[in-house]
Amino acid sequence: MSLARKILEIKSLSQTICNISKNESTNTQIKVLYFVDEYSSISPQILISKLGIVKSNLALITKKMIREGLIESKKGLNDKRSIFYTITPKGKEQLDLYLSELNKLFKFEDVELEDNMDKVLEFLNKKV
């Protein structure tokens, strides 16, 4: 099996497995919560590149998430035109619940697999 085929299969299977959310958040909202939490304060441009979506879609998603109290929009300190998103306690709670459910699916401890996943993530983050 070629590397491209393996990547496509991993992408498809991981999306299926990650559809475990019992709350109202969509997959894209979970991804937004993850990256906002990971970066603690993230610009729309970085979110767009990480999620691979267009600006208008991000605007709709983040507007809804702000209304639901999952994230907050903050103005930049130096440039008031710039916007950054931060996660709220409610958003952090939803993300933690989702990650806890996901961790239950992967109960085994495999250090080699985790190391390899770290290498793949490092490679992919350089590409995005």
Number of C-alpha atoms within 10 A of each C-alpha: 5 6 8 9 10 11 11 11 12 12 11 11 11 11 12 10 11 15 12 14 18 11 9 8 17 13 14 13 19 18 16 27 26 18 20 25 19 12 13 13 16 20 17 18 13 15 20 17 12 14 14 11 12 12 14 9 11 20 13 10 15 20 15 14 19 17 10 12 14 23 24 20 17 15 12 12 9 7 8 9 8 12 17 18 24 23 27 17 12 13 26 18 13 20 23 14 15 19 17 11 15 16 11 9 12 9 8 8 8 9 9 9 10 11 11 11 12 12 12 11 12 11 11 10 10 7 7 10
